[in-house]
């Protein structure tokens, strides 16, 4: 019997760049990507809004965020550890 495939949720590690909103932080996630033609590694950054229920994360903190159901138009992550 074939079971339905499970999706693995990937946790991302980043640094908090803004904590001005209530129960929301903006996390900047940086990753290295190898260029296809020139084989040079590039630093790619992207910002994610994450739900922080206790308002415990502050600017400069390194946090781990995990995907969750959509909480608002832009917020699809939650702070797991930080």
mmJSON file of the N, C-alpha and C atoms, coordinates in Angstrom:
{"data_MODEL":{"atom_site":{
"group_PDB":["ATOM","ATOM","ATOM","ATOM","ATOM","ATOM","ATOM","ATOM","ATOM","ATOM","ATOM","ATOM","ATOM","ATOM","ATOM","ATOM","ATOM","ATOM","ATOM","ATOM","ATOM","ATOM","ATOM","ATOM","ATOM","ATOM","ATOM","ATOM","ATOM","ATOM","ATOM","ATOM","ATOM","ATOM","ATOM","ATOM","ATOM","ATOM","ATOM","ATOM","ATOM","ATOM","ATOM","ATOM","ATOM","ATOM","ATOM","ATOM","ATOM","ATOM","ATOM","ATOM","ATOM","ATOM","ATOM","ATOM","ATOM","ATOM","ATOM","ATOM","ATOM","ATOM","ATOM","ATOM","ATOM","ATOM","ATOM","ATOM","ATOM","ATOM","ATOM","ATOM","ATOM","ATOM","ATOM","ATOM","ATOM","ATOM","ATOM","ATOM","ATOM","ATOM","ATOM","ATOM","ATOM","ATOM","ATOM","ATOM","ATOM","ATOM","ATOM","ATOM","ATOM","ATOM","ATOM","ATOM","ATOM","ATOM","ATOM","ATOM","ATOM","ATOM","ATOM","ATOM","ATOM","ATOM","ATOM","ATOM","ATOM","ATOM","ATOM","ATOM","ATOM","ATOM","ATOM","ATOM","ATOM","ATOM","ATOM","ATOM","ATOM","ATOM","ATOM","ATOM","ATOM","ATOM","ATOM","ATOM","ATOM","ATOM","ATOM","ATOM","ATOM","ATOM","ATOM","ATOM","ATOM","ATOM","ATOM","ATOM","ATOM","ATOM","ATOM","ATOM","ATOM","ATOM","ATOM","ATOM","ATOM","ATOM","ATOM","ATOM","ATOM","ATOM","ATOM","ATOM","ATOM","ATOM","ATOM","ATOM","ATOM","ATOM","ATOM","ATOM","ATOM","ATOM","ATOM","ATOM","ATOM","ATOM","ATOM","ATOM","ATOM","ATOM","ATOM","ATOM","ATOM","ATOM","ATOM","ATOM","ATOM","ATOM","ATOM","ATOM","ATOM","ATOM","ATOM","ATOM","ATOM","ATOM","ATOM","ATOM","ATOM","ATOM","ATOM","ATOM","ATOM","ATOM","ATOM","ATOM","ATOM","ATOM","ATOM","ATOM","ATOM","ATOM","ATOM","ATOM","ATOM","ATOM","ATOM","ATOM","ATOM","ATOM","ATOM","ATOM","ATOM","ATOM","ATOM","ATOM","ATOM","ATOM","ATOM","ATOM","ATOM","ATOM","ATOM","ATOM","ATOM","ATOM","ATOM","ATOM","ATOM","ATOM","ATOM","ATOM","ATOM","ATOM","ATOM","ATOM","ATOM","ATOM","ATOM","ATOM","ATOM","ATOM"],
"id":[1,2,3,4,5,6,7,8,9,10,11,12,13,14,15,16,17,18,19,20,21,22,23,24,25,26,27,28,29,30,31,32,33,34,35,36,37,38,39,40,41,42,43,44,45,46,47,48,49,50,51,52,53,54,55,56,57,58,59,60,61,62,63,64,65,66,67,68,69,70,71,72,73,74,75,76,77,78,79,80,81,82,83,84,85,86,87,88,89,90,91,92,93,94,95,96,97,98,99,100,101,102,103,104,105,106,107,108,109,110,111,112,113,114,115,116,117,118,119,120,121,122,123,124,125,126,127,128,129,130,131,132,133,134,135,136,137,138,139,140,141,142,143,144,145,146,147,148,149,150,151,152,153,154,155,156,157,158,159,160,161,162,163,164,165,166,167,168,169,170,171,172,173,174,175,176,177,178,179,180,181,182,183,184,185,186,187,188,189,190,191,192,193,194,195,196,197,198,199,200,201,202,203,204,205,206,207,208,209,210,211,212,213,214,215,216,217,218,219,220,221,222,223,224,225,226,227,228,229,230,231,232,233,234,235,236,237,238,239,240,241,242,243,244,245,246],
"type_symbol":["N","C","C","N","C","C","N","C","C","N","C","C","N","C","C","N","C","C","N","C","C","N","C","C","N","C","C","N","C","C","N","C","C","N","C","C","N","C","C","N","C","C","N","C","C","N","C","C","N","C","C","N","C","C","N","C","C","N","C","C","N","C","C","N","C","C","N","C","C","N","C","C","N","C","C","N","C","C","N","C","C","N","C","C","N","C","C","N","C","C","N","C","C","N","C","C","N","C","C","N","C","C","N","C","C","N","C","C","N","C","C","N","C","C","N","C","C","N","C","C","N","C","C","N","C","C","N","C","C","N","C","C","N","C","C","N","C","C","N","C","C","N","C","C","N","C","C","N","C","C","N","C","C","N","C","C","N","C","C","N","C","C","N","C","C","N","C","C","N","C","C","N","C","C","N","C","C","N","C","C","N","C","C","N","C","C","N","C","C","N","C","C","N","C","C","N","C","C","N","C","C","N","C","C","N","C","C","N","C","C","N","C","C","N","C","C","N","C","C","N","C","C","N","C","C","N","C","C","N","C","C","N","C","C","N","C","C","N","C","C","N","C","C","N","C","C"],
"label_atom_id":["N","CA","C","N","CA","C","N","CA","C","N","CA","C","N","CA","C","N","CA","C","N","CA","C","N","CA","C","N","CA","C","N","CA","C","N","CA","C","N","CA","C","N","CA","C","N","CA","C","N","CA","C","N","CA","C","N","CA","C","N","CA","C","N","CA","C","N","CA","C","N","CA","C","N","CA","C","N","CA","C","N","CA","C","N","CA","C","N","CA","C","N","CA","C","N","CA","C","N","CA","C","N","CA","C","N","CA","C","N","CA","C","N","CA","C","N","CA","C","N","CA","C","N","CA","C","N","CA","C","N","CA","C","N","CA","C","N","CA","C","N","CA","C","N","CA","C","N","CA","C","N","CA","C","N","CA","C","N","CA","C","N","CA","C","N","CA","C","N","CA","C","N","CA","C","N","CA","C","N","CA","C","N","CA","C","N","CA","C","N","CA","C","N","CA","C","N","CA","C","N","CA","C","N","CA","C","N","CA","C","N","CA","C","N","CA","C","N","CA","C","N","CA","C","N","CA","C","N","CA","C","N","CA","C","N","CA","C","N","CA","C","N","CA","C","N","CA","C","N","CA","C","N","CA","C","N","CA","C","N","CA","C","N","CA","C","N","CA","C","N","CA","C","N","CA","C","N","CA","C","N","CA","C","N","CA","C"],
"label_alt_id":[null,null,null,null,null,null,null,null,null,null,null,null,null,null,null,null,null,null,null,null,null,null,null,null,null,null,null,null,null,null,null,null,null,null,null,null,null,null,null,null,null,null,null,null,null,null,null,null,null,null,null,null,null,null,null,null,null,null,null,null,null,null,null,null,null,null,null,null,null,null,null,null,null,null,null,null,null,null,null,null,null,null,null,null,null,null,null,null,null,null,null,null,null,null,null,null,null,null,null,null,null,null,null,null,null,null,null,null,null,null,null,null,null,null,null,null,null,null,null,null,null,null,null,null,null,null,null,null,null,null,null,null,null,null,null,null,null,null,null,null,null,null,null,null,null,null,null,null,null,null,null,null,null,null,null,null,null,null,null,null,null,null,null,null,null,null,null,null,null,null,null,null,null,null,null,null,null,null,null,null,null,null,null,null,null,null,null,null,null,null,null,null,null,null,null,null,null,null,null,null,null,null,null,null,null,null,null,null,null,null,null,null,null,null,null,null,null,null,null,null,null,null,null,null,null,null,null,null,null,null,null,null,null,null,null,null,null,null,null,null,null,null,null,null,null,null],
"label_comp_id":["UNK","UNK","UNK","UNK","UNK","UNK","UNK","UNK","UNK","UNK","UNK","UNK","UNK","UNK","UNK","UNK","UNK","UNK","UNK","UNK","UNK","UNK","UNK","UNK","UNK","UNK","UNK","UNK","UNK","UNK","UNK","UNK","UNK","UNK","UNK","UNK","UNK","UNK","UNK","UNK","UNK","UNK","UNK","UNK","UNK","UNK","UNK","UNK","UNK","UNK","UNK","UNK","UNK","UNK","UNK","UNK","UNK","UNK","UNK","UNK","UNK","UNK","UNK","UNK","UNK","UNK","UNK","UNK","UNK","UNK","UNK","UNK","UNK","UNK","UNK","UNK","UNK","UNK","UNK","UNK","UNK","UNK","UNK","UNK","UNK","UNK","UNK","UNK","UNK","UNK","UNK","UNK","UNK","UNK","UNK","UNK","UNK","UNK","UNK","UNK","UNK","UNK","UNK","UNK","UNK","UNK","UNK","UNK","UNK","UNK","UNK","UNK","UNK","UNK","UNK","UNK","UNK","UNK","UNK","UNK","UNK","UNK","UNK","UNK","UNK","UNK","UNK","UNK","UNK","UNK","UNK","UNK","UNK","UNK","UNK","UNK","UNK","UNK","UNK","UNK","UNK","UNK","UNK","UNK","UNK","UNK","UNK","UNK","UNK","UNK","UNK","UNK","UNK","UNK","UNK","UNK","UNK","UNK","UNK","UNK","UNK","UNK","UNK","UNK","UNK","UNK","UNK","UNK","UNK","UNK","UNK","UNK","UNK","UNK","UNK","UNK","UNK","UNK","UNK","UNK","UNK","UNK","UNK","UNK","UNK","UNK","UNK","UNK","UNK","UNK","UNK","UNK","UNK","UNK","UNK","UNK","UNK","UNK","UNK","UNK","UNK","UNK","UNK","UNK","UNK","UNK","UNK","UNK","UNK","UNK","UNK","UNK","UNK","UNK","UNK","UNK","UNK","UNK","UNK","UNK","UNK","UNK","UNK","UNK","UNK","UNK","UNK","UNK","UNK","UNK","UNK","UNK","UNK","UNK","UNK","UNK","UNK","UNK","UNK","UNK","UNK","UNK","UNK","UNK","UNK","UNK"],
"label_asym_id":["A","A","A","A","A","A","A","A","A","A","A","A","A","A","A","A","A","A","A","A","A","A","A","A","A","A","A","A","A","A","A","A","A","A","A","A","A","A","A","A","A","A","A","A","A","A","A","A","A","A","A","A","A","A","A","A","A","A","A","A","A","A","A","A","A","A","A","A","A","A","A","A","A","A","A","A","A","A","A","A","A","A","A","A","A","A","A","A","A","A","A","A","A","A","A","A","A","A","A","A","A","A","A","A","A","A","A","A","A","A","A","A","A","A","A","A","A","A","A","A","A","A","A","A","A","A","A","A","A","A","A","A","A","A","A","A","A","A","A","A","A","A","A","A","A","A","A","A","A","A","A","A","A","A","A","A","A","A","A","A","A","A","A","A","A","A","A","A","A","A","A","A","A","A","A","A","A","A","A","A","A","A","A","A","A","A","A","A","A","A","A","A","A","A","A","A","A","A","A","A","A","A","A","A","A","A","A","A","A","A","A","A","A","A","A","A","A","A","A","A","A","A","A","A","A","A","A","A","A","A","A","A","A","A","A","A","A","A","A","A","A","A","A","A","A","A"],
"label_entity_id":["1","1","1","1","1","1","1","1","1","1","1","1","1","1","1","1","1","1","1","1","1","1","1","1","1","1","1","1","1","1","1","1","1","1","1","1","1","1","1","1","1","1","1","1","1","1","1","1","1","1","1","1","1","1","1","1","1","1","1","1","1","1","1","1","1","1","1","1","1","1","1","1","1","1","1","1","1","1","1","1","1","1","1","1","1","1","1","1","1","1","1","1","1","1","1","1","1","1","1","1","1","1","1","1","1","1","1","1","1","1","1","1","1","1","1","1","1","1","1","1","1","1","1","1","1","1","1","1","1","1","1","1","1","1","1","1","1","1","1","1","1","1","1","1","1","1","1","1","1","1","1","1","1","1","1","1","1","1","1","1","1","1","1","1","1","1","1","1","1","1","1","1","1","1","1","1","1","1","1","1","1","1","1","1","1","1","1","1","1","1","1","1","1","1","1","1","1","1","1","1","1","1","1","1","1","1","1","1","1","1","1","1","1","1","1","1","1","1","1","1","1","1","1","1","1","1","1","1","1","1","1","1","1","1","1","1","1","1","1","1","1","1","1","1","1","1"],
"label_seq_id":[1,1,1,2,2,2,3,3,3,4,4,4,5,5,5,6,6,6,7,7,7,8,8,8,9,9,9,10,10,10,11,11,11,12,12,12,13,13,13,14,14,14,15,15,15,16,16,16,17,17,17,18,18,18,19,19,19,20,20,20,21,21,21,22,22,22,23,23,23,24,24,24,25,25,25,26,26,26,27,27,27,28,28,28,29,29,29,30,30,30,31,31,31,32,32,32,33,33,33,34,34,34,35,35,35,36,36,36,37,37,37,38,38,38,39,39,39,40,40,40,41,41,41,42,42,42,43,43,43,44,44,44,45,45,45,46,46,46,47,47,47,48,48,48,49,49,49,50,50,50,51,51,51,52,52,52,53,53,53,54,54,54,55,55,55,56,56,56,57,57,57,58,58,58,59,59,59,60,60,60,61,61,61,62,62,62,63,63,63,64,64,64,65,65,65,66,66,66,67,67,67,68,68,68,69,69,69,70,70,70,71,71,71,72,72,72,73,73,73,74,74,74,75,75,75,76,76,76,77,77,77,78,78,78,79,79,79,80,80,80,81,81,81,82,82,82],
"pdbx_PDB_ins_code":[null,null,null,null,null,null,null,null,null,null,null,null,null,null,null,null,null,null,null,null,null,null,null,null,null,null,null,null,null,null,null,null,null,null,null,null,null,null,null,null,null,null,null,null,null,null,null,null,null,null,null,null,null,null,null,null,null,null,null,null,null,null,null,null,null,null,null,null,null,null,null,null,null,null,null,null,null,null,null,null,null,null,null,null,null,null,null,null,null,null,null,null,null,null,null,null,null,null,null,null,null,null,null,null,null,null,null,null,null,null,null,null,null,null,null,null,null,null,null,null,null,null,null,null,null,null,null,null,null,null,null,null,null,null,null,null,null,null,null,null,null,null,null,null,null,null,null,null,null,null,null,null,null,null,null,null,null,null,null,null,null,null,null,null,null,null,null,null,null,null,null,null,null,null,null,null,null,null,null,null,null,null,null,null,null,null,null,null,null,null,null,null,null,null,null,null,null,null,null,null,null,null,null,null,null,null,null,null,null,null,null,null,null,null,null,null,null,null,null,null,null,null,null,null,null,null,null,null,null,null,null,null,null,null,null,null,null,null,null,null,null,null,null,null,null,null],
"Cartn_x":[0.84,0.0,0.889,0.59,1.382,0.873,1.788,1.403,1.623,0.956,1.133,2.51,3.167,4.506,4.434,5.392,5.437,6.344,5.96,6.792,7.64,8.918,9.797,9.882,9.657,9.733,11.158,11.713,13.096,13.175,13.869,14.093,15.237,15.136,16.144,16.756,18.045,18.744,19.063,18.781,19.038,19.198,19.37,19.591,18.416,17.92,16.8,17.289,16.611,16.98,15.949,14.748,13.734,12.81,12.5,11.556,10.53,10.242,9.358,7.887,7.514,6.106,5.753,4.479,4.026,3.927,4.634,4.635,5.154,5.937,6.516,7.941,8.839,10.211,10.548,11.486,11.986,13.35,13.498,14.72,15.408,16.707,17.489,18.25,17.954,18.579,19.58,20.832,21.888,22.319,22.504,22.963,23.957,24.804,25.78,25.273,25.33,24.876,26.015,26.271,27.324,26.775,27.47,27.06,27.242,26.248,26.26,27.399,27.66,28.673,30.067,30.163,31.468,31.968,31.15,31.525,32.027,31.516,31.868,30.723,31.035,30.002,29.524,28.215,27.601,26.826,26.832,26.075,24.699,23.652,22.286,21.563,20.885,20.145,18.676,17.82,16.387,15.794,14.795,14.152,12.815,12.549,11.288,10.673,9.351,8.644,8.268,8.526,8.267,7.482,6.605,5.774,6.584,6.595,7.3,6.288,5.657,4.549,4.919,6.13,6.514,7.312,7.542,8.363,9.735,10.34,11.614,12.826,12.663,13.788,13.977,15.243,15.573,16.591,16.834,17.753,19.128,19.679,21.007,20.995,19.863,19.785,19.776,20.436,20.396,19.254,18.317,17.133,16.965,16.175,15.809,14.323,13.966,12.56,12.101,10.829,10.253,8.984,8.739,7.51,6.264,5.204,3.935,2.815,1.593,0.477,0.523,-0.063,-0.043,-0.766,-0.049,-0.619,-1.107,-0.576,-1.024,-0.584,-0.678,-0.311,1.161,2.042,3.474,4.1,3.402,3.997,3.666,4.695,4.512,5.512,6.21,7.204,6.937,7.505,7.438,8.809,9.129,10.414,10.376,11.31,11.377,12.308,13.485,14.498,15.193,15.458,16.138,16.25],
"Cartn_y":[-1.172,0.0,1.24,2.175,3.389,4.43,4.972,6.009,7.373,8.359,9.707,10.224,10.958,11.461,12.524,12.477,13.465,14.598,15.8,16.949,17.267,17.472,17.826,19.337,19.846,21.288,21.648,22.583,22.973,24.184,24.023,25.141,25.987,27.293,28.221,28.974,29.27,30.002,31.394,32.418,33.781,34.734,36.0,37.041,38.014,38.399,39.329,40.728,41.339,42.688,43.721,43.291,44.233,43.528,44.221,43.676,44.734,45.666,46.789,46.429,45.315,44.919,44.078,44.023,43.225,41.762,40.887,39.44,39.043,39.908,39.621,40.139,39.344,39.777,39.556,40.35,40.17,39.513,38.358,37.57,37.543,37.868,37.843,36.524,35.729,34.425,34.543,34.172,34.243,32.835,32.617,31.313,31.517,30.516,30.553,29.704,30.262,29.572,29.588,28.451,28.366,28.784,29.714,30.175,29.048,28.858,27.727,27.806,28.976,29.098,29.386,30.309,30.77,30.035,29.189,28.368,29.195,30.401,31.256,31.211,31.221,31.193,32.608,32.793,34.082,34.038,35.158,35.248,35.82,35.036,35.439,35.64,36.781,37.058,37.264,36.834,37.032,37.283,38.163,38.489,37.773,37.223,36.546,37.171,37.303,37.715,36.462,36.451,35.278,35.67,34.769,34.987,34.708,35.663,35.538,35.818,34.78,34.9,35.674,35.461,36.067,37.355,37.817,39.006,38.892,37.694,37.47,37.741,37.721,37.948,39.447,39.875,41.278,41.403,42.625,42.876,42.298,41.556,40.964,39.542,39.057,37.682,36.696,35.561,34.488,33.553,33.342,32.545,31.451,30.462,29.374,29.523,29.609,29.766,28.549,28.22,27.039,27.423,26.801,27.115,26.691,27.443,27.139,27.572,27.39,27.815,29.336,29.89,31.344,32.045,32.939,33.681,35.064,35.568,36.831,36.834,37.972,38.051,37.694,38.149,37.939,36.968,36.626,35.865,34.376,33.572,32.126,31.319,31.953,31.286,31.596,30.775,31.041,30.812,31.568,31.443,30.188,29.279,28.025,28.171,28.722,28.863,30.19,30.886,32.154,32.963],
"Cartn_z":[0.0,0.0,0.0,-0.866,-0.986,0.003,0.787,1.744,1.115,1.626,1.102,1.493,0.596,0.931,2.016,2.908,3.982,3.555,3.88,3.574,4.795,4.574,5.677,5.761,6.936,7.144,7.51,6.781,6.985,7.901,8.991,9.901,9.358,9.524,9.033,10.204,10.1,11.142,10.616,11.407,10.963,12.12,11.788,12.785,12.735,13.904,14.003,13.613,12.633,12.2,12.632,13.04,13.521,14.498,15.597,16.585,16.981,16.079,16.399,16.41,15.75,15.709,16.929,17.262,18.401,17.978,18.698,18.47,17.088,16.45,15.141,15.097,14.528,14.298,12.832,12.325,10.967,11.09,10.432,10.528,9.17,9.151,7.923,7.861,6.827,6.645,5.505,5.767,4.769,4.389,3.073,2.605,1.476,1.233,0.159,-0.995,-2.207,-3.406,-4.412,-5.027,-6.028,-7.388,-8.046,-9.357,-10.369,-11.242,-12.168,-13.177,-13.714,-14.762,-14.211,-13.27,-12.803,-11.563,-10.964,-9.807,-8.625,-8.518,-7.402,-6.403,-5.122,-4.097,-3.806,-3.834,-3.581,-2.282,-1.567,-0.328,-0.66,-0.444,-0.719,0.607,0.762,1.991,1.67,2.59,2.443,3.822,3.874,5.147,5.25,6.422,6.704,7.95,7.955,9.168,9.926,11.226,12.05,13.295,13.722,14.902,16.16,17.079,18.362,19.462,19.973,20.911,22.173,22.685,23.969,23.818,22.591,22.334,22.989,22.939,23.612,22.726,21.403,20.492,20.26,20.241,20.034,18.915,18.479,17.366,17.682,16.721,16.868,17.381,17.87,18.371,17.215,17.4,16.414,16.798,15.862,16.15,15.109,15.468,14.565,14.28,12.99,12.62,11.851,12.011,11.391,10.635,9.47,8.725,9.495,9.333,9.976,9.031,9.445,8.605,8.462,7.408,7.256,8.408,9.078,10.202,9.778,8.677,8.099,6.64,5.994,4.578,4.355,5.23,5.052,6.047,7.102,8.196,8.074,7.728,7.546,8.361,9.303,10.13,11.593,12.469,13.902,14.508,15.556,16.231,17.086,16.831,17.58,18.768,18.513,19.558,19.348,20.447,20.267,21.443],
"occupancy":[1.0,1.0,1.0,1.0,1.0,1.0,1.0,1.0,1.0,1.0,1.0,1.0,1.0,1.0,1.0,1.0,1.0,1.0,1.0,1.0,1.0,1.0,1.0,1.0,1.0,1.0,1.0,1.0,1.0,1.0,1.0,1.0,1.0,1.0,1.0,1.0,1.0,1.0,1.0,1.0,1.0,1.0,1.0,1.0,1.0,1.0,1.0,1.0,1.0,1.0,1.0,1.0,1.0,1.0,1.0,1.0,1.0,1.0,1.0,1.0,1.0,1.0,1.0,1.0,1.0,1.0,1.0,1.0,1.0,1.0,1.0,1.0,1.0,1.0,1.0,1.0,1.0,1.0,1.0,1.0,1.0,1.0,1.0,1.0,1.0,1.0,1.0,1.0,1.0,1.0,1.0,1.0,1.0,1.0,1.0,1.0,1.0,1.0,1.0,1.0,1.0,1.0,1.0,1.0,1.0,1.0,1.0,1.0,1.0,1.0,1.0,1.0,1.0,1.0,1.0,1.0,1.0,1.0,1.0,1.0,1.0,1.0,1.0,1.0,1.0,1.0,1.0,1.0,1.0,1.0,1.0,1.0,1.0,1.0,1.0,1.0,1.0,1.0,1.0,1.0,1.0,1.0,1.0,1.0,1.0,1.0,1.0,1.0,1.0,1.0,1.0,1.0,1.0,1.0,1.0,1.0,1.0,1.0,1.0,1.0,1.0,1.0,1.0,1.0,1.0,1.0,1.0,1.0,1.0,1.0,1.0,1.0,1.0,1.0,1.0,1.0,1.0,1.0,1.0,1.0,1.0,1.0,1.0,1.0,1.0,1.0,1.0,1.0,1.0,1.0,1.0,1.0,1.0,1.0,1.0,1.0,1.0,1.0,1.0,1.0,1.0,1.0,1.0,1.0,1.0,1.0,1.0,1.0,1.0,1.0,1.0,1.0,1.0,1.0,1.0,1.0,1.0,1.0,1.0,1.0,1.0,1.0,1.0,1.0,1.0,1.0,1.0,1.0,1.0,1.0,1.0,1.0,1.0,1.0,1.0,1.0,1.0,1.0,1.0,1.0,1.0,1.0,1.0,1.0,1.0,1.0],
"B_iso_or_equiv":[0.0,0.0,0.0,0.0,0.0,0.0,0.0,0.0,0.0,0.0,0.0,0.0,0.0,0.0,0.0,0.0,0.0,0.0,0.0,0.0,0.0,0.0,0.0,0.0,0.0,0.0,0.0,0.0,0.0,0.0,0.0,0.0,0.0,0.0,0.0,0.0,0.0,0.0,0.0,0.0,0.0,0.0,0.0,0.0,0.0,0.0,0.0,0.0,0.0,0.0,0.0,0.0,0.0,0.0,0.0,0.0,0.0,0.0,0.0,0.0,0.0,0.0,0.0,0.0,0.0,0.0,0.0,0.0,0.0,0.0,0.0,0.0,0.0,0.0,0.0,0.0,0.0,0.0,0.0,0.0,0.0,0.0,0.0,0.0,0.0,0.0,0.0,0.0,0.0,0.0,0.0,0.0,0.0,0.0,0.0,0.0,0.0,0.0,0.0,0.0,0.0,0.0,0.0,0.0,0.0,0.0,0.0,0.0,0.0,0.0,0.0,0.0,0.0,0.0,0.0,0.0,0.0,0.0,0.0,0.0,0.0,0.0,0.0,0.0,0.0,0.0,0.0,0.0,0.0,0.0,0.0,0.0,0.0,0.0,0.0,0.0,0.0,0.0,0.0,0.0,0.0,0.0,0.0,0.0,0.0,0.0,0.0,0.0,0.0,0.0,0.0,0.0,0.0,0.0,0.0,0.0,0.0,0.0,0.0,0.0,0.0,0.0,0.0,0.0,0.0,0.0,0.0,0.0,0.0,0.0,0.0,0.0,0.0,0.0,0.0,0.0,0.0,0.0,0.0,0.0,0.0,0.0,0.0,0.0,0.0,0.0,0.0,0.0,0.0,0.0,0.0,0.0,0.0,0.0,0.0,0.0,0.0,0.0,0.0,0.0,0.0,0.0,0.0,0.0,0.0,0.0,0.0,0.0,0.0,0.0,0.0,0.0,0.0,0.0,0.0,0.0,0.0,0.0,0.0,0.0,0.0,0.0,0.0,0.0,0.0,0.0,0.0,0.0,0.0,0.0,0.0,0.0,0.0,0.0,0.0,0.0,0.0,0.0,0.0,0.0,0.0,0.0,0.0,0.0,0.0,0.0],
"pdbx_formal_charge":[null,null,null,null,null,null,null,null,null,null,null,null,null,null,null,null,null,null,null,null,null,null,null,null,null,null,null,null,null,null,null,null,null,null,null,null,null,null,null,null,null,null,null,null,null,null,null,null,null,null,null,null,null,null,null,null,null,null,null,null,null,null,null,null,null,null,null,null,null,null,null,null,null,null,null,null,null,null,null,null,null,null,null,null,null,null,null,null,null,null,null,null,null,null,null,null,null,null,null,null,null,null,null,null,null,null,null,null,null,null,null,null,null,null,null,null,null,null,null,null,null,null,null,null,null,null,null,null,null,null,null,null,null,null,null,null,null,null,null,null,null,null,null,null,null,null,null,null,null,null,null,null,null,null,null,null,null,null,null,null,null,null,null,null,null,null,null,null,null,null,null,null,null,null,null,null,null,null,null,null,null,null,null,null,null,null,null,null,null,null,null,null,null,null,null,null,null,null,null,null,null,null,null,null,null,null,null,null,null,null,null,null,null,null,null,null,null,null,null,null,null,null,null,null,null,null,null,null,null,null,null,null,null,null,null,null,null,null,null,null,null,null,null,null,null,null],
"auth_seq_id":[1,1,1,2,2,2,3,3,3,4,4,4,5,5,5,6,6,6,7,7,7,8,8,8,9,9,9,10,10,10,11,11,11,12,12,12,13,13,13,14,14,14,15,15,15,16,16,16,17,17,17,18,18,18,19,19,19,20,20,20,21,21,21,22,22,22,23,23,23,24,24,24,25,25,25,26,26,26,27,27,27,28,28,28,29,29,29,30,30,30,31,31,31,32,32,32,33,33,33,34,34,34,35,35,35,36,36,36,37,37,37,38,38,38,39,39,39,40,40,40,41,41,41,42,42,42,43,43,43,44,44,44,45,45,45,46,46,46,47,47,47,48,48,48,49,49,49,50,50,50,51,51,51,52,52,52,53,53,53,54,54,54,55,55,55,56,56,56,57,57,57,58,58,58,59,59,59,60,60,60,61,61,61,62,62,62,63,63,63,64,64,64,65,65,65,66,66,66,67,67,67,68,68,68,69,69,69,70,70,70,71,71,71,72,72,72,73,73,73,74,74,74,75,75,75,76,76,76,77,77,77,78,78,78,79,79,79,80,80,80,81,81,81,82,82,82],
"auth_comp_id":["UNK","UNK","UNK","UNK","UNK","UNK","UNK","UNK","UNK","UNK","UNK","UNK","UNK","UNK","UNK","UNK","UNK","UNK","UNK","UNK","UNK","UNK","UNK","UNK","UNK","UNK","UNK","UNK","UNK","UNK","UNK","UNK","UNK","UNK","UNK","UNK","UNK","UNK","UNK","UNK","UNK","UNK","UNK","UNK","UNK","UNK","UNK","UNK","UNK","UNK","UNK","UNK","UNK","UNK","UNK","UNK","UNK","UNK","UNK","UNK","UNK","UNK","UNK","UNK","UNK","UNK","UNK","UNK","UNK","UNK","UNK","UNK","UNK","UNK","UNK","UNK","UNK","UNK","UNK","UNK","UNK","UNK","UNK","UNK","UNK","UNK","UNK","UNK","UNK","UNK","UNK","UNK","UNK","UNK","UNK","UNK","UNK","UNK","UNK","UNK","UNK","UNK","UNK","UNK","UNK","UNK","UNK","UNK","UNK","UNK","UNK","UNK","UNK","UNK","UNK","UNK","UNK","UNK","UNK","UNK","UNK","UNK","UNK","UNK","UNK","UNK","UNK","UNK","UNK","UNK","UNK","UNK","UNK","UNK","UNK","UNK","UNK","UNK","UNK","UNK","UNK","UNK","UNK","UNK","UNK","UNK","UNK","UNK","UNK","UNK","UNK","UNK","UNK","UNK","UNK","UNK","UNK","UNK","UNK","UNK","UNK","UNK","UNK","UNK","UNK","UNK","UNK","UNK","UNK","UNK","UNK","UNK","UNK","UNK","UNK","UNK","UNK","UNK","UNK","UNK","UNK","UNK","UNK","UNK","UNK","UNK","UNK","UNK","UNK","UNK","UNK","UNK","UNK","UNK","UNK","UNK","UNK","UNK","UNK","UNK","UNK","UNK","UNK","UNK","UNK","UNK","UNK","UNK","UNK","UNK","UNK","UNK","UNK","UNK","UNK","UNK","UNK","UNK","UNK","UNK","UNK","UNK","UNK","UNK","UNK","UNK","UNK","UNK","UNK","UNK","UNK","UNK","UNK","UNK","UNK","UNK","UNK","UNK","UNK","UNK","UNK","UNK","UNK","UNK","UNK","UNK"],
"auth_asym_id":["A","A","A","A","A","A","A","A","A","A","A","A","A","A","A","A","A","A","A","A","A","A","A","A","A","A","A","A","A","A","A","A","A","A","A","A","A","A","A","A","A","A","A","A","A","A","A","A","A","A","A","A","A","A","A","A","A","A","A","A","A","A","A","A","A","A","A","A","A","A","A","A","A","A","A","A","A","A","A","A","A","A","A","A","A","A","A","A","A","A","A","A","A","A","A","A","A","A","A","A","A","A","A","A","A","A","A","A","A","A","A","A","A","A","A","A","A","A","A","A","A","A","A","A","A","A","A","A","A","A","A","A","A","A","A","A","A","A","A","A","A","A","A","A","A","A","A","A","A","A","A","A","A","A","A","A","A","A","A","A","A","A","A","A","A","A","A","A","A","A","A","A","A","A","A","A","A","A","A","A","A","A","A","A","A","A","A","A","A","A","A","A","A","A","A","A","A","A","A","A","A","A","A","A","A","A","A","A","A","A","A","A","A","A","A","A","A","A","A","A","A","A","A","A","A","A","A","A","A","A","A","A","A","A","A","A","A","A","A","A","A","A","A","A","A","A"],
"auth_atom_id":["N","CA","C","N","CA","C","N","CA","C","N","CA","C","N","CA","C","N","CA","C","N","CA","C","N","CA","C","N","CA","C","N","CA","C","N","CA","C","N","CA","C","N","CA","C","N","CA","C","N","CA","C","N","CA","C","N","CA","C","N","CA","C","N","CA","C","N","CA","C","N","CA","C","N","CA","C","N","CA","C","N","CA","C","N","CA","C","N","CA","C","N","CA","C","N","CA","C","N","CA","C","N","CA","C","N","CA","C","N","CA","C","N","CA","C","N","CA","C","N","CA","C","N","CA","C","N","CA","C","N","CA","C","N","CA","C","N","CA","C","N","CA","C","N","CA","C","N","CA","C","N","CA","C","N","CA","C","N","CA","C","N","CA","C","N","CA","C","N","CA","C","N","CA","C","N","CA","C","N","CA","C","N","CA","C","N","CA","C","N","CA","C","N","CA","C","N","CA","C","N","CA","C","N","CA","C","N","CA","C","N","CA","C","N","CA","C","N","CA","C","N","CA","C","N","CA","C","N","CA","C","N","CA","C","N","CA","C","N","CA","C","N","CA","C","N","CA","C","N","CA","C","N","CA","C","N","CA","C","N","CA","C","N","CA","C","N","CA","C","N","CA","C","N","CA","C","N","CA","C","N","CA","C","N","CA","C"],
"pdbx_PDB_model_num":[1,1,1,1,1,1,1,1,1,1,1,1,1,1,1,1,1,1,1,1,1,1,1,1,1,1,1,1,1,1,1,1,1,1,1,1,1,1,1,1,1,1,1,1,1,1,1,1,1,1,1,1,1,1,1,1,1,1,1,1,1,1,1,1,1,1,1,1,1,1,1,1,1,1,1,1,1,1,1,1,1,1,1,1,1,1,1,1,1,1,1,1,1,1,1,1,1,1,1,1,1,1,1,1,1,1,1,1,1,1,1,1,1,1,1,1,1,1,1,1,1,1,1,1,1,1,1,1,1,1,1,1,1,1,1,1,1,1,1,1,1,1,1,1,1,1,1,1,1,1,1,1,1,1,1,1,1,1,1,1,1,1,1,1,1,1,1,1,1,1,1,1,1,1,1,1,1,1,1,1,1,1,1,1,1,1,1,1,1,1,1,1,1,1,1,1,1,1,1,1,1,1,1,1,1,1,1,1,1,1,1,1,1,1,1,1,1,1,1,1,1,1,1,1,1,1,1,1,1,1,1,1,1,1,1,1,1,1,1,1,1,1,1,1,1,1]
}}}
